[in-house]
Amino acid sequence: MIKISKEEENYIEKYIIDNFTVNNREAKEWTDGIKQLIENDIKDIYSEIQCISYFRKDIDFNLKIINAILNIYIYLYDRQKSNSSKDRLKELFLDFHIEIYGKKLLEFKHLQRREIIKQNLLKHLTQKLQKMLDSQTLMLASISHDMRTSLNTINGYITILKEGNYSKSDELKYINRLNDASNSLNTLIQDILDATKISIGDINLNISKFWLGEIVMKSINSVINIAKKKELKIKSSIDFFPYPFYGDEQRLLQVLLNLLTNAIKFTNKGEVSLRVDIVEDNDEFSKILFEVRDTGIGISKDDIDNIFNPFIKYNKSLEGVGLGLYISKNIISKMGGVLKVKSSKNSGTTFSFELSLKKDRLDFNILNSKKFYFLNENKNCLNREFYDKRIDHFRDNSKDTHFFANENRFITYLIDKIQRDDYIAPNTITITLRDGKEREYDAMVSYLKSTGFFNNTLFILEKNNSNFNFKNFDHIFEYYLDIFFYIKNIDNKNSPNILQSIKMSNFKILAVDDIESNLDILNLFIKKYYPEIEVDIVTDPFKAIEYFSKNDYNIIFLDIKMPIMSGFELIEKLKSIKRLPKIYALTADAYRKTYDKVIELGFDDLIQKPIKLEKIKYLIGEVLNDRRYH
């Protein structure tokens, strides 16, 4: 054991006073610490020196400490007589440097490595941020370009229409182009909203019962004219679904439209095909494959890895902001599927996904006692496979189903039948439009109705984008009808879909919106199919309260964002007066929290702006056929 003498203690204390700016008391404390360290191996002095070194952050001061410790240890080492004491001092000296400066060096190296990592990470983040900013710049440029293009079309044709001096055919052309530009602008806004919803986790599914065949037909009919302009063939292989499913029909239609539109956009020659097939089936669910294939320009291996990222366009020369596939992928994921892509440069592209959809079984007994006639002269019509399977289903489940592929044979058959005393007319006659025969078919239906034998027969037209004004059909549809239509409406000639005037002397609607043009459009939509309905239009919410107090309404359409009083406040006031009729919220807000609040406050549903004519027609028709609201 080493023992510090009084002489050595005085030396150490004097050395500290001479080399450091400390007083006698502090020098004595430092000396006592060194003495305890050497004599008793009490290492508190290490911590004290570390603290002093850390807080001073003075290189010269630290060098003084190293020099002082070195001199003190050399002084003590020279005074030791035994080798064991000398070895002990060596050991303590090494411990000191390892504890104080060795660890400091390791810490410095660690900090140095961290600094290198931090710099590399900062560089990576800077590059990523710059890439994102570049992407956002391109995104904003694309959005601005597409919006301004649509607005230029809308403003331009409105100016021309206001000026006048154009033919009737030109007027129709201008209106169609206005409609196309409006739809493009609406799609762009909806895509931006959907992308925002996805980024904040707000995208949700509205599950309801729907007919898959109807959705598929709508998607094809929506793009067929675009394909014709590019001289592309549209092919389809669609399975027949004799029962409805549960799911989000609007979101599914959105995905199919996006995939079909993209396929047409990136295909300059050849064809675009849609396949919808059942791949697995049981009593409760059907797993269905959806596949869109084209013969277009294809996607390179480098681009295909980023194809589902937002604002990525693999052909920047074409219109669009690059959101469609990103949105579609997230919608399909939300539905429980995976959107896949197969492609190579100049070899076409295939997008596909599978969905497991819950069935809703129907009772087909209503068809057993019914008669159905079908006329379709289109030998190679689109979706012929679907059409033929539907005919087979009617033949299997109805009393009498006849299919005709020739109009003359159809008329001959009917004339022969109506001459018999025991003849019973069919419940429905469904005709599929053949191009160029619009007037002929309409005249034929007029003649058949004039005979008096078909007073209880529904005449249904299945057409494809015809602008002809049919006057004599009871129902006109843009796609092949599903079985559900026949089950629901077969005995009801006054269903909401019938395109004829219905007398409704006591039916009243209240429409409230602070913008007059919105009310004017809504009123025109209502009068389009229900001209006898009385509509009160109000821009002042206080006036709406007065009208509601004095009148009984069957439906209220109410804008929820008004400056004087919001629709949310107004519905509470209306509820305090008397029982509400069917009431629908009108808004341009498309977020889930708004929908939830609308339902929570007592609205029956939310109608997003821009309002769709078909939506208004359907909602009024539903109330008209619900006796609770008469």
FIKE-502170 format. One record per residue: residue in three letters; y negated, x, z of N, C-alpha, C, O in turn. Coordinates in steps of 0.05 Angstrom, whole numbers, plus 5000, padded with zeros to 4 digits. Layout:
N
ALAYXZYXZYXZYXZ...
***
This chain:
630
MET502450175000500050005000497550185000497450385013ILE495450094984492950244982491050135003490749895007LYS489650325016487650245037484950365029484750605025ILE482950195027480250285019478850385044478550235064SER477950635043476550755066473550655066472650545046LYS472250705089469450625092467750775072465850665061GLU468351025067466951195048467151075019465251055005GLU469651005013470150894986468750614983467750554961GLU468750465004467450205004464450235000463250084984ASN463250445013460350495009459750584981457650504969TYR461550734969461250834941461150594922459450574904ILE463050424926463250184907460750014910459649924890GLU459949964935457649794939455049924927453449784915LYS454750184931452450324919452450314889450450284876TYR454850354878455150354848454250074837452950064816ILE455049864850454349594841451349554843450149444824ILE450149634864447249604867445749764846443749664835ASP446650004840445350184820445650074792443850114775ASN447749944786448349864758447849564752447849484729PHE447549404773447149114768444749014785444249114807THR443448824774441048714788441948514809441648264805VAL443048614831444048444853442848564879442148804880ASN442648394899441648484925443948594942446248584933ASN443348684966445348814983447548614991449948684992ARG446748364996448748165005450748114982453148104986GLU449648074957451448024934453148264928455548234921ALA452048514931453648754926455848774946458048854939LYS455348694972457348694992459648504986461948554990GLU458848254975460848054968462648164945465148124946TRP461448294925462948394903464948614913467248624906THR463848784931465549004942467848894958470148994955ASP467348694974469548564990471648444972474048464978GLY470748334949472648214930474448434918476948394916ILE473248654910474848874898476748994919479049054913LYS475749014944477449114966479848934970482049034973GLN479348674972481648484976483648494953486048474957LEU482548514928484248534905486148774907488548754902ILE485049004914486649254914488449264938490849344936GLU487449184961489049214986491148984989493349034997ASN490348744981492048514987492948354962494348154964ASP492248454938492948324913491948034911493247864900ILE489547994923488247734922486447724897484347864897LYS487147564877485847594850483547394846482947324823ASP482347294868480047124864477747254850476147124836ILE477647524852475547674839475647644809473547654795TYR478147594798478347554768476847304760475347304740SER477247094775475846844768472846864770471346764754GLU471947014790469147044794467947204771465747134761ILE469247424763468247584741468247424715466447444699GLN470447264711470647094687468246894686467046864665CYS467546774709465346584710462746724703461146624687ILE462246954715459847104710459647174681457547144668SER461847274669461947354642461447124623459947144603TYR462646884630462446654613459646544612458546484591PHE458446514636455846394637453546574628451546484618ARG453946834631451847024622451747044591449647064579LYS454147044579454447074549452647314539451247294520ASP452847534554451247764548453148004543454548084561ILE453048104518454948314511454448564527456348694537ASP451848644531451248884546452148854575453249044587PHE451848624586452648574614455748604616456748724635ASN457148484597460048504597460948794594462948874607LEU459548944578460249234575459749384601461349564608LYS457649304615457149424641459349374661460149554676ILE460449124661462649054679465149224672466349344690ILE465749244646468049404638467749694647469549824658ASN465249804643464750084650464850124681465750324690ALA463849924695463849934725466749934735467450104752ILE468349754726471149734735472549994729474150094745LEU472050094704473350344696472550574715474350734723ASN470050604721469050824738470150794766470950994779ILE470150544777471150494804474150564806475050694825TYR475650484786478550534787479050834784480850944797ILE477450984766477851274763477151414790478551594798TYR474951324802474151434828476351404849477151594862LEU477451164851479551104871482151254863483651344881TYR482751274837485151394827485151694835487251804844ASP482851824832482752114838483052164868483852394875ARG482451974885482552014914485251954926485752004949GLN487151834909489851764920491552014921491452184903LYS493152034942494852264947497652224936498952404925SER498651974938501451924930501551814902499651674893ASN503751864888504151764861504451454861503651324842SER505651354883505951054884503250914885502950704873SER501351034900498650924901497250934874495950744866LYS497651164861496451194834497650994814496150864799ASP500350954815501650764798500650474803500350314785ARG500250414829499350154837496550094826496049874816LEU494750294826492150274815492250234784490750074773LYS494050384771494450344742495150054736494149924718GLU497049954752498049684748495849484752495549294736LEU494249514773492049334778489949354756488749144748PHE489449594746487449634725488349484699486649354686LEU490849514692491949384668491849074672491148934653ASP492648984696492448694701489648584697489248374686PHE487748744707484948654705484148614675483048414668HIS484848814659484048804630485548584615484448454598ILE488048554622489648334609488548064617488247884601GLU488048034644487147774655484347704645483847474637ILE482547904645479747844639479247864609478147674598TYR480048074596479248124568481448094548480948034525GLY483948124557486248074539486347784532486547704509LYS486147614553486147324548483647234533483747054516LYS481447374539479047314525479347364495478347214478LEU480647584489481147664461482947454447482447374424LEU485147374461486947174450485446914445485846774425GLU483746844465482246594462480346614438479946424423PHE479146854435477346894412478846864386477946744367LYS481246984384482846964360483646674354483646584331HIS484346534376485046254373482646094363482945924345LEU480246144374477846014365477246084336476245914321GLN477746334330477346424302479146274282478246194261ARG481646244290483546084273482645794271482645674250ARG481745684294480745404294478345384276478045184261GLU476645584277474245574260474945584230473745444214ILE476945744224477845764196478945494187478445394165ILE480645374205481845114199479644904196479644734178LYS477644914214475444724214473944754188473144554176GLN473445004179471945044155473444944130472244814112ASN476044994130477744894108477844594107477644464086LEU478044474132478144174133475444064124475343864110LEU473244194133470544104125470244114095469043944083LYS471244334084471044364055472644144040471744034021HIS475044094051476743884039475443604041475343454022LEU474343544065472943294069470443264052469843054041THR469043494049466643494031467443434003466143273989GLN469643553993470543503966471443213963470943083943LYS472843113984473842843982471442643983471442453968LEU469542704000467142534001465642533975464742323965GLN465442773963464042783937465542633915464342493899LYS468242653917469842503897469542203901469342053882MET469442123927469041833933466241743924466041523913LEU464241913929461541843920461341823890460041643879ASP462742013876462841993847464241743838463341613819SER466441673852467941433846466241183850466240993834GLN464741183873462940953879460740933858459940713851THR459741163849457641163829458641033803457340863791LEU461141123795462341003772462940713776462640543757MET463840643800464440363807461940193804461939983790LEU459740283816457240133815456240113786455139903778ALA456640323771455840323743457440113727456439963711SER460140113733461839923719461239633727461039463709ILE460839593753460139323762457539233750457239013740SER455539413751452939343740453139283710451839093700HIS454639453696455039413667456239143661455238993644ASP458439073675459838823670458238583677458138383663MET456838603700455038383708452838333688452238113680ARG451538553680449238533662450138433634448738283621THR452538513626453638423601454038113601453137973583SER455238013623455637723625452937573627452537373615LEU451137683644448537553647446937563622445437373616ASN447237773606445837793580446737573562445237443548THR449437523561450637313545449537043554448736873538ILE449736993581448836743592445836693586445136473576ASN444136883592441336853587440636813558438936653550GLY442036973541441536963512442136683500440536573486TYR444536583506445336323494443836093507443335893493ILE443036113532441335903544438635893530437635673524THR437536133523434936143509435236013481433535853473ILE437436073467437935953441438235653442437135503426LEU439735563462440235273465437635123472437234903463LYS435835253487433335133494431435113470429934923467GLU431735303452429935313428430735093408429034993393GLY433335023407434334823388434734943360435135183358ASN434634773340435034863312437635003307437735223297TYR439834863314442534973309444334733303443734513309SER446534803290448434593282450234513305450234653326LYS451734293302453534203323455734403327456534453350SER456734523305458934723308457934973323459335083338ASP455435053317454235283331453835223360454335393377GLU453034973367452634893394455234923410455235023432LEU457534833398460134853411460835153415461935223435LYS460235313395460835603396459235733419460335893434TYR456635663421455035773442456035693470456135863488ILE456735443472457635343498460235483506460635553530ASN462035523487464635663493464035953502465436053520ARG462136083489461536363497460136373524460536553539LEU458436173529457336153556459536113577459436243598ASN461435953571463635903590465236163594466036223616ASP465736313572467236563575465736763592466936903609ALA463136793588461436973603461336893633461537063650SER461136633638461136533665463736593679463836683702ASN466036553665468636613676468936903682470136983703SER468037073664468137373668466637453693467537613709LEU464237343696462537403719463837313745463837453765ASN464937073744466236963768468737133775469237183799THR470237213755472637383760471837653773473037743792LEU469637773763468638023773467837993803468638163819ILE466337783809465437743836467837693855467937793877GLN469837533845472237473861473837733866474837763888ASP474037903846475438163850474038333871475438453887ILE471438353870469938513890470338393918470738543937LEU470238133920470738003946473538053956474038113979ASP475538033938478338083946478738363954480138413974ALA477538553940477838843948476638883975477739043991THR474338753981473138784007474938664029475238784050LYS476038434023477938304042480238484048481038514071ILE481438604028483738784031482939024049484439104067SER480539134044479639374059479239314089479539494105ILE478539064095478138994124480538834135480338734157GLY482638804119485038664128484638364131485938234147ASP482938244114482237964117483637794096483337544096ILE485237914078486537754057488937604069490637724083ASN488937344064491037174076492236994054491036954033LEU494536884060495936704041495636414050495836364074ASN495136234031495035954037497735824027498035774003ILE499535784045502235694038502235394034501335244051SER503235304011503535024005505834993985506935183974LYS506534743980508634683961507534693933505434583928PHE508934833914507934853887510234863867512534923875TRP509634813842511634823821511235083805509135133793LEU513235253806513035513793512635493763511135643751GLY514035303751513735263722510935213714509935313694GLU509535053730506734983724504935233725503235273708ILE505435403746503835643749504335833725502435943714VAL506835863717507436043695506235943669505036093653MET506335673664505135563640502135603640500935663619LYS500935563662498035593664497235883657495235923643SER498736073668498036353663498236423633496536563622ILE500336313620500636373591498436233575497236353557ASN497935973581495935823566493135953569491435923552SER492636083592490036193597489436443580487136513575VAL491536583571491136833556491936813527491437003512ILE493036583519494136573492492036603470492536723449ASN489636493475487436523455486536813452485836903431ILE486436953475485637233475487637393458486837573443ALA490237333461492337473446492037413416492437583399LYS491437153409491137083381488937233368489137313344LYS486637283382484437433371485237713363484137833344LYS487137823378488038103372490538103355491738313350GLU491337863346493737823329496237933343497938063330LEU496437883369498737963384500637723388499737493391LYS503237773389505137563395505437543425505637743440ILE505637293435506237243463509037133464509636923453LYS510837263478513537173481514137113511512837233528SER515936933515516636873543519536803546520736683528SER520636873568523336793576523136683604523036833624ILE523036413607522536293632524836113641525735943626ASP525836173664528036003675526935733682524435693685PHE528635533684527835263691528235223721530335283732PHE526135123734526135083763525834783769523634683768PRO528034643775527934353779526934273807527234033814TYR525834453822524934393849522534563855522234783844PRO520834473873518434633880519134843901521234843913PHE517335043903517535253923515235243942513235093938TYR515435403964513135433983512035713979513435913979GLY509335733976508035983973505135943967504135713969ASP503736153960500836143953500636133923500736343910GLU500435893912500435873882498036003869498236113848GLN495635983882493236103870493436403869492636523849ARG494436523890494736813890496836913870496437113856LEU499036763868501036833848499936803820500436973803LEU498436593814497236553788495236783783495136883760GLN493736863803491837083800493237343791492237483774VAL495537403803497037643796498037623767497737813752LEU499337403760500437373733498237393712498637523692LEU495937263717493737283699492737563696492037653674ASN492537713718491637993717493538163700492638323684LEU496138133705498138293691498138223661498338403644LEU497937963654497937883626495437973612495438073590THR493137943626490538023614490538323609489638413588ASN491538483629491638773625493438843602492739023586ALA495738713600497638773579496338723551496638893533ILE494838503549493538443523491238643518490838733495LYS489738713539487538903536488439173526487039293510PHE490739263535491639533528493739533506495139733502THR493939313492495839303469494339233444492939023442ASN494439403424493039363399494739243377493739113358LYS497339273379499139143360501839103373502639243392GLY503338903363505938853375505938593391505138383381GLU506838603416507238363431506938413461507038633471VAL506538183475506438183504508437963512508437743502SER510238033531512237843539512237793569511637983585LEU512837553577513137473605515937373610516937193596ARG517137483631519837403638519837313667518737453685VAL520937073672521136963700523936863703524636653691ASP525637003719528436933721529336923751528337083767ILE531236753757532536753783534536983783536336983766VAL534337163803536337383805538237343828540437443828GLU537337183848539137113870538436833879536136753878ASP540436673887539936393894541836303916544136363916ASN540636153935542336013955541035743961539135663948ASP542035613982541035333987538135333996536735133992GLU537135554009534435554020532435714004530135634003PHE533335933992531436113979532436183951534736183945SER530536253934531036373908529536633906527136643911LYS530936843898529537103892528937103862530737083846ILE526437133856525537093828524237353818522537473832LEU525037443795523937673782521637593763522037413746PHE519337723766517037683748516637943733516438163745GLU516537933707516238183691514338133668514737953652VAL512338303665510438303643510738563628510338783639ARG511438543602511938783586510138773561509638563550ASP509239013553507539023528508439263511509939433520THR507439263487507939493469505439653464504939753442GLY503839673485501139793483501040093485503040233480ILE498740193494498240483493499740633515499940883514GLY500740493535502240633556500440773576497940783573ILE501740893596500241043617501541313620503941343621SER499841523621500941803624501941843652501341693670LYS503642043655504742113682502542173702502842103725ASP500442303693498242373712496842123722496042113745ASP496441933703494941693711496641493727495641343743ILE499241493722500941283734501141313765501541113779ASP500741563775500741603804498341463818498541403842ASN496141423803493741313815493141033806491040923811ILE495040913791494540663777493840433796492440243788PHE494840443821494340223840492040273859491540123878ASN490540503855488240563872485840403863485640333839PRO484040323881481740163873479740323856479440573860PHE478440193837476440303820477440523802475940693793ILE480140523797481340713778481740583752483140373750LYS480640693730481040583704482440793687481441013683TYR484840713676486240913660485340913631486441073615ASN483540743624482240763598479340683602478640443602LYS477540873606474740813614473140693591470840603596SER474240693567472740573544472840273544471340133531LEU474740153560475139863561473639743585473139883604GLU473039483583471539353604473239323629475639353628GLY471939263651473239223677472539443696471739663688VAL472739383722471939583742474339713756474039873774GLY476739643748479139773759480039673785480939833802LEU479739413790480639293816483139123813484439073833GLY483739023789485838833786488538913797489838763811LEU489439153790492039243798492139303828494139253841TYR489939403839489739453868490039193883491439183903ILE488638983874488738723887491538603884492638503903SER492638613859495238503854497438633871499138493882LYS497338893874499339033890499138943919501238893931ASN496738903930496538823958497338533961498438463982ILE496738363942497638083944500638063944501737923960ILE501938203925504838193924506138313949508138213959SER504838523960505838633985505638434008507438404024LYS503438284008503038074029505137854026505937734046MET506037814001508137603996510937704001512837554000GLY511137964008513838074014515138213991517538273992GLY513638273969514738413946513438683941511738763957VAL514338813920513239073913512639063883514339013867LEU510139123876509339133848510039413837509039613847LYS511739413816512639663805511639693776510939493763VAL511539943767510639993739512540203727513240403739LYS513140153701514640353685513040383659512340193646SER512440643652510840683628510840973621511541153637SER510241023596509741293586507741273563507441063551LYS506441493558504241493538505341393511507341483501ASN503841193499504441083473507040943471508140903449SER508240863494510840733493510840463508513040363515GLY508540343513508440093526508640113556509240323567THR508339883570508339883599509739623608509539413596THR511139653631512439423643511739413673512139603688PHE510539193681510039133709511938923719512438733704SER513038963743514938763753514838743783514038933797PHE515738513793516038483822517938253827518438083810GLU519138253851521038043859519937903884518938043902LEU520137643885519337493908521537303917522937183900SER521937283943523837093954522336853963520736863982LEU522736623949521136383954522936163966525236123957LYS521836023986523335813998523235563981521135493970LYS525535423978525735183962525034933977525034924002ASP524234723962523934463973525634273956524834203934ARG527934193966529834033950528633753946527433633963LEU529133643921528233383914530533193911532833263904ASP529932933915531932723910531432623882529432493877PHE533332673864533032593836534032313831534132223807ASN534732163851535831893847533931713833534831523818ILE531331753836529331583823529631593793528831403779LEU530731813782531031843753533431693742533631643718ASN535331613760537831503751537531243735539131193716SER535531083741535230833728532930833707532130623697LYS532031073700529631093682530431203654532431323650LYS528531143636528931223608526631413600524331353606PHE527231623586525231823578525631893548527831953539TYR523431903533523531993505521732233503519532243515PHE522632433488521132673483520932733453522932713439LEU518532793444518032873416516833143415514733193427ASN518133333401517033603398517933713371520233773366GLU515933733353516533823326516134133323516534243301ASN515534263345515134553344517834693348518734723371LYS519034783327521734903329521635163344523535233358ASN519435313340519235573353517035583374515535783376CYS516735363388514435353407514835543430517135623437LEU512635623442512635803465514135673488513935433493ASN515735833502517335733525519435523517519935343532ARG520535563494522535363484524935353503526135143507GLU525635583514527935593533527435413557529135253565PHE525035423568524235253590524434963582525434793596TYR523234903558523134633548525934513545526534293554ASP527834663533530534563528532034523554533534323557LYS531634693574532934663600531934413614533434273628ARG529334353611528234113623529433863610530133673625ILE529733853584530933633570533833593580534733363585ASP535333813583538033793593538133673621539933523628HIS536133743638536033643665535633343665536833193681PHE533833243648533432953646535932813635536632593645ARG537232933617539732813606541832783628543332593629ASP541932983646543932983667543232783689545132693703ASN540732723694539932573717538732293711538232143730SER538232233686537031973679538931783667541231853659LYS538031533665539631323652539831373622542031343610ASP537531453610537531483581535331673574532931613578THR535931903562533932093553534432163523536732233516HIS532432133507532632193478530632413471528332403480PHE531532593455529732803445529532783414531532743400PHE527032803404526532783375525033033366523133123379ALA525933143343524633373332523133313307522133483293ASN522933043301521532963276520132703282521332513292GLU517532683275515932453281516932203266517131983277ASN517632233240518632003224521131883236521331643238ARG523032053245525431953257524831813284526031613291PHE522931923298522031803323520931523319521731333333ILE519131493300517931233294520031033284520130803292THR521731133266523930963255525730853277526430623278TYR526331033296528130953318526730743335528030543343LEU524130773342522730583358522430313344522830103357ILE521730313319521430063304524029913303524029663306ASP526230053300528829923299529429803327530529583328LYS528729943348529329843375527729603383528829413395ILE525129603377523429383386524029123372523028913380GLN525529133351526328883337528628743351529428513343ARG529828873370532028753385531028613410529228713424ASP532228383415531428223438531928353465530528303484ASP534028513467534828633492533628913497534329053516TYR531728993480530629263482528829283506527029113511ILE529129493522527429563545526029833538527330033533ALA523429833539521830073531522330293552523030233575PRO522030543543522330763562520130773583517930663579ASN520730903605518630933626516531133617514131093623THR517231343603515331533592516031623564518331633556ILE513931673548514231803522512532053524510032033526THR513832283522512432533525512432683498514532733486ILE510032743488509732873461508533143465506433173478THR509733343452508633613452506933653427508033613405LEU504433733430502633743407503533963387504234183394ARG503433883362503834073340501134113327499733923320ASP500334363322497634423311497234273285498934263268GLY494834153283494134003259494933713259494233563240LYS496333623280497233343281495833183303496932973312GLU493533283312492233143334491532853327492232673342ARG490232803305489432533297491832363292491932123299GLU493932473280496332323273497732233298498531993300TYR498032403318499332333343497732123358498831923369ASP495032153359493431973373493531693361493631483374ALA493531683334493731433320496531303324496731063327MET498531463325501231363330501431223357502631013359VAL500331353378500431233405498830973405499630783418SER496530973391494930723389496530503377496430273386TYR498030563356499630363343501830263361502330013363LEU503230443375505430363392504430183415505729993422LYS502130243426501030083447500229803437500429603452SER499429793412498529533400500829343396500429103393THR503329443396505629263391506229093415507528883413GLY505229173439505729023463508429083477508928973498PHE510029253464512629313476512529543496514429593511PHE510229683497510129933513507929903535506630103542ASN507429663544505329623564505929773590504029853604ASN508429813597509129943622510130233617511330353635THR509630343594510430613587508030803590505830753581LEU508631033603506631243604506831423579508931513573PHE504531453565504531633542503231903551500931913559ILE504832113549504032373560503832573536505632583520LEU501632723536501332933516501433203529499933253548GLU503133383519503133663528501933823505503133843484LYS499633933510498134073489497534363496498034443518ASN496434503477495834783481493034843470492634893446ASN491034823488488334903481487134763457485934893440SER487534503455486334353433483734223443483534123465ASN481734233425479134113432478833833422476733713425PHE480933723410480833453400480633253423481933283444ASN479033043418478632843439480732623436480332433421PHE482932643450485032443450484132193465483232213488LYS484331953453483431713465485631533476485131363493ASN488031563466490131363471492331453489493931283498PHE492431703496494531793515493631733543491231733550ASP495631673560495031623589494631883604492931893622HIS496132083597496032343611495832563590497232553569ILE494232763595494032993577494133243594492633283612PHE496133423587496533663603496533913585497333893562GLU495734133596495634383582498334533583498534763572TYR500334423595502834563599505134363601504534123604TYR507534453600509834273603509934173632509534323651LEU510433913635510533793662513033863677515233893665ASP512733893703515033933720516233663728515033453724ILE518733673738520133433745518633263766518633023766PHE517133403783515733273805513833063795513432853807PHE512533113772510632923761512032653755510932443762TYR514332673744515832423737516832283762516732033763ILE517632433782518632313807516232173822516631953833LYS513932303822511632203837510231983823509431783835ASN509932003796508131823782509431633762508131483748ILE512131633761513531483741513031183743512931043723ASP512531083768512130793771509130733777508530513787ASN507430923771504530883779502730953755502031193752LYS502030763740500230813717497330863725495730933709ASN496730813751494030853760493831103778492331103797SER495331303771495131553787492531703781491231633761PRO491631893798489032023794488932193769486732273762ASN491232243756491132413732490532263706489932383686ILE490631993707490331843683487531853673485631813688LEU487231913647484631953635483531683624483331653600GLN483031503641481831253633480031153656480331233679SER478230973649476330873669477730703690479430533683ILE477030733715478230583737475930443752473930573759LYS476130193756474030043770474230083800476230013812MET472130183812472130243841469430153852467630313857SER469129893856466529783863465629863891463229873896ASN467529913910466829973937467130273945466830343968PHE467630443925468130723931465530873930464130863910LYS464831023952462231163954462631453963464431513979ILE460931623952461031913959458231993967456231923955LEU458132163989455632283997455832583992457732714000ALA453832693977453832983971451233103982449033013976VAL451633313998449333444012449233734006451133884011ASP446933823994446534113988443534153985442133983974ASP442534383995439634433993438734513966436334523960ILE440634573947439834653920440534423901442834343898GLU438534323887438834083870440734133847442233953840SER440634373835442434423813445334403821447034313805ASN446034493845448834463855449634173857451834093849LEU447834003867448333723869448633593842450333413837ASP446933683823447033563796449733623783450833453770ILE450633873785453233943774455533793787457233693773LEU455433763813457433613827457433323818459633203814ASN455133203815454932923807456032893778457432693773LEU455433083761456433073733459433093732460832953717PHE460533263750463433293751464733023760466732943748ILE463532903780464732643790464532433769466532293764LYS462232403755461832203735463532243710464032063695LYS464432493706466032563683468532393682469232283661TYR469932363705472432213706472231953722473931783719TYR470231923738469931683755467131573753465631583772PRO466331473729463631383725462731153742460331113748GLU464630983752463930753768463430823797462430653812ILE464131063806463731133834460731173840459331293824GLU459831063862457031093871456731363886458231403906VAL454831523878454431793891451631803901449731783886ASP451331853927448631903939448332213942449932343955ILE446332323929445832613931443332663947441232543943VAL443632853967441532893987441133193991443033343994THR438633283990437933573996437033624024436933844033ASP436333404038435333424066437433334085438333104084PRO438433514104440533434123439733194141441433034148PHE437133174147436332944164436532684148437132474159LYS436032704122436332474105439332404103440132164101ALA441032604103443932564102444932404127446532234125ILE443732474150444432324175443632034172445131854181GLU441231984161440331714157442131554138442931324144TYR442931684115444631554096447431494109448531274105PHE448431684124451131654136451131424157453031284160SER448931394171448631184191448730904179449730714191LYS447530884154447230624142449530544123449730314115ASN451130744114453130694094455930784102456230954120ASP457930664090460730744094461530904069461630804047TYR462231164073462931334051465931394052467231404073ASN467131424028469931504026470331804027472331904036ILE468331944016468432244015465632354020463632234012ILE465432574035462932724038463433014028465333144037PHE461733104010461633384002459233514015456933424011LEU459633724031457533834048457334134046459234274053ASP455034234037454534514036454134624065452734494081ILE455434844072455434934099453135134105452635204128LYS451835234084449635424089447035314078446335354055MET445635174095443035054088440935154107441535194131PRO438435204098436435334116435535164139435035274161ILE435134904135434034734156436134684178435634704202MET438534614169440834554187443434624173443934524151SER445034794184447534874171449434634170449234444185GLY451334664152453434454150455034434176456034214182PHE455334654190456834654215455434484236456634334251GLU452734504236451134344255451134054247451233864263LEU450934004220450733734210453333574215453233344222ILE455633704212458133554216458433464245459533254251GLU457433624264457533554292455833304297456533124312LYS453433294284451733054287452932804274452832584285LEU454232844251455532614238457832514254458232264256LYS459432694267461632604284460732444308462232264317SER458332494317457332354341456432064333456031904351ILE456032014307455131744298457531554295457431334306LYS459531644280461931474275464131644263463731884258ARG466431524259468731664248468231774220467031634203LEU469032024216468532154190470532064169472932014176PRO469732034144471632004122472732284115472432474130LYS474032304092474732564081472232724077470332634064ILE472132964088469733134085470433414077472133544090TYR469133514056469833774045467433954046465133884039ALA467834204056465734404058465334544031467334614018LEU462834574023462134723999460934994007459034994023THR461835203995460735474002461435673981463435653968ALA459735883979460336113963461636333979462536533968ASP461836294005463136484023466236464020467336244021ALA467536694016470336684010472036814032474336884027TYR470936854056472336994077473936814095473236584099ARG476136924105478036764121476736644146477336414153LYS475036794159473836694184472136444178471936274195THR470936434154469436194147471335954144470735734153TYR473536004130475535784126476535684153476735444158ASP477135874171478235794198476235634213476935434226LYS473635704211471535554225471235284213470835084228VAL471435264187471135004173473334814183472734574189ILE475834904184478034734192477734664222478234434230GLU476934864238476634814267474534594273474934444292LEU472434584257470234394262470834114251469333924256GLY473034074237473833804228473633754198474133524190PHE472833954182472933914153475833884144477633994156ASP476233744122478933714111479733954094482134014093ASP477834084082478434314065475834454058473634344062LEU476134694046473834844037473934874007476034943996ILE471734813993471534843964469635073958467235063965GLN470635283945469035513939467335463914468235343895LYS464935573915463235573891463835823875464336033887PRO463735813848463035583832465235373833467635433832ILE464335123835466234893837467634853811466434863790LYS470234793813471934733790472134433785472534283804LEU471734353760471934073753474633953761474733733772GLU476734093756479433993761479833953791481233763800LYS478634123808478834093837477533843846478733693862ILE475133783837473733533845475333293835475633093850LYS476233303811477833073800480333023817480932793823TYR481633233825484133213840483533093868484932913877LEU481533203882480933113909480132813910481032673927ILE478532733891477732443890480132273884480532063896GLY481832363865484232213858486032183882487331973885GLU486332393898488032373922487032163942488632013952VAL484432153946483231953964483531673952484131483967LEU483131653926483331393913486131273917486431023919ASN488231443918490931343920491931343949494231273954ASP490231413968490931403996489631154008487231154012ARG491130954014490130694024488530724050486930554057ARG489130944065487730974091484731004087483130964105TYR483831094063481031144058479730934040477830994026HIS480830694040479630474024478430274044477330074035
***
